[in-house]
Amino acid sequence: MFVALEPRRLYRLVAERIRLLIETGELVDGQRLPAERDLAERFGVSRPTVREALIVLEVEGHIHIRMGSGVYVNAAGRPQEQVSPVPDAHGPFEILQARCIIESAIAEEAARIAGPDAIARLDDIIERMANSVDNSPQALHLDRAFHTAIADIIGNSALNRFTGLIYDERSLSPYFQKLASYFEGPHSWNLAVDEHRVVRDAIAANNPEGAREAMRQHLTLSQKRFSESFGEETIGEE
């Protein structure tokens, strides 16, 4: 029922394969899909690729993700709930990888020239974010402010605008929004605040290498948080 895909193929092709299995009746309404690790092995792709494919299918209405239980076919509800695919939307992990590459370099350069005023601005944002972890929209707003404030240190308006645009991809992508709905909350925002403080300290110390690594680690850990199990792997295979 499941066949391996060529390594070059991405999450959209995995989604298409699973969608076809649902539409042809090989996967039936209410059936639980294999765990992500098994899907990754059977399709010959990474687990983040499978995670993105499943999020696409849930946004479209083909499946339903039940935290702590698994991923289930939603064929019966599909005619009423299905939405069209979003061809231009980037995958959540594509966005995080792009940010990791770009913002690590920005943090490195910011650390070379950061002065007291810039650090005071970062401190203010971090403090306000620490007080907003129970308010996800506000925490998200301040998270964006922190990352764009680092770009501001360099004094390049194009770079600042670019940082904001790539951050805003998460709001524009229905797939990122759906994924975040499962894994973002007070706990994840508290972790982000702690990681922001590490980035801030490296920039304040005018430590370019430390700032680059701190930002890389922060965004890598963000991706890891979004890669946590939906809980289906605690259940025996059917």
MIKOL-967753 format. One record per residue (C-alpha): x, y, z. Coordinates in steps of 0.001 Angstrom, whole numbers, plus 500000, padded with zeros to 6 digits. Layout:
REM MIKOL-967753
XYZ/...
//
This chain:
REM MIKOL-967753
500000500000500000/502904502353500728/505857502731498345/509135504602498712/509543508007497117/512654509425495539/514720511464498076/514242514675496076/510476514614496561/509015516875499264/506067516924501638/503547517899498963/504241514675497091/503866512662500285/500539514415500870/499473513601497323/500269509909497808/498320509680501064/495467511750499589/495248509320496665/495068506354499039/492131508016500789/490346508949497577/490675505428496155/489457503856499367/492696502110500293/492608504154503480/489061504210504805/487145506641506960/488137506403510615/491258504341509936/494324505303511947/497415505979509872/500725504362510798/502980506366513117/505083509130511578/508288507143511917/506733504289509917/505383506608507242/508809508217506942/510453504842506502/507885503596503997/507999506741501863/511769507133502200/511581510692503546/512337512466506824/509876512680509696/509573516496509341/508517515901505716/505820513489506900/504756515961509594/504293518694506981/502375516329504688/499978515408507486/499385519054508331/498558519751504675/496056516912504663/494408518102507869/494059521661506563/492398520193503470/490056518101505616/491309514662504569/492518513610508020/492006514487511651/494860514640514157/493981513623517705/496726514509520135/497662511503522244/495829509117519933/496996509418516353/496070510526512861/492759509332511421/491227509377507956/488390511873507704/486902510775504379/483301511003505556/483578514674506471/485681515669503491/482943516828501070/481709519464503541/485038520444505099/487656520099502392/489495523232501329/491694523658498292/495440523108498595/497539526251498974/500231525837496276/502314528863497263/502382528218501010/505759527184502365/506025524274504757/506592525085508444/510004523429508529/511059525153505309/510306528471506985/512188527579510171/515195526331508236/515327529524506174/515077531629509313/517812529616511009/520238530198508152/519470533888507706/518925535018511296/522027533256512597/524107535409510259/522154538516511283/522777537841514976/526475537350514276/526743540721512542/524587542477515162/526938541282517903/529845543100516259/528244546510516599/525523546353519288/525551549197521807/523735549877525094/520605551312523466/520103548242521310/520567545930524286/518101547958526347/515542547524523567/516091543759523532/515757543673527326/512439545497527174/511046543115524557/512211540045526469/510662541318529702/507330542032528047/507364538655526328/508097536911529640/504944538529530994/502869537456527968/503428533705527773/499762533055528617/498669535281525735/499856533553522575/498988536359520104/500886538900522243/503805536505522739/503929535971518984/503939539744518385/506817540217520823/508702537250519407/508620538966516023/509688542236517637/512727540548519203/513945539096515938/513407542263513925/515076544338516678/518235542296516181/518129543063512464/517605546743513347/520982546797515095/522707546426511734/520932549504510409/519963548013507052/516278548705506379/516107546120503589/517469543451505913/514993544435508629/512100544250506169/513284540881504916/513479539515508468/509910540645509111/508658539182505856/510156535748506438/508829535746510009/505374536648508741/505385533571506506/504231531647509562/501068533748509723/500469533515505987/500904529748505876/497766527842506967/500046524843507515/502249526697509996/499179528015511805/497722524522512105/500997523034513345/501458525846515876/497958525233517234/499162521863518553/502500522830520035/502543526521521013/501505527572524496/502904528926527775/505523526176528032/506931526725524549/506879530515524950/508775530258528247/511427528184526513/511638530766523720/512108533556526270/514987531664527894/516584531120524496/516145534799523626/518072535700526758/520992533559525599/520965535318522230/520758538695523954/523681537924526258/525924536941523360/525038540093521445/525575542246524567/528997540637525034/529854541538521431/530481537856520791/529690537220517096/530332533484517145/528334533053520351/525427535075518965/525371533067515759/525345529776517653/522731530981520154/520365531993517358/521012528761515481/520282526774518623/517118528764519351/515594528161515930/516744524544515878/514990523985519209/511903525728517823/511834523208515013/512304520370517501/509318521594519525/507177521493516399/508459517970515738/507165516473518990/504991513407518609/501249513774518174/501147510962520715/500311508157518331/503580506349518989/502559505469522522/499914503204521056/500659499760519699/500474499221515958/497144497959514734/
//
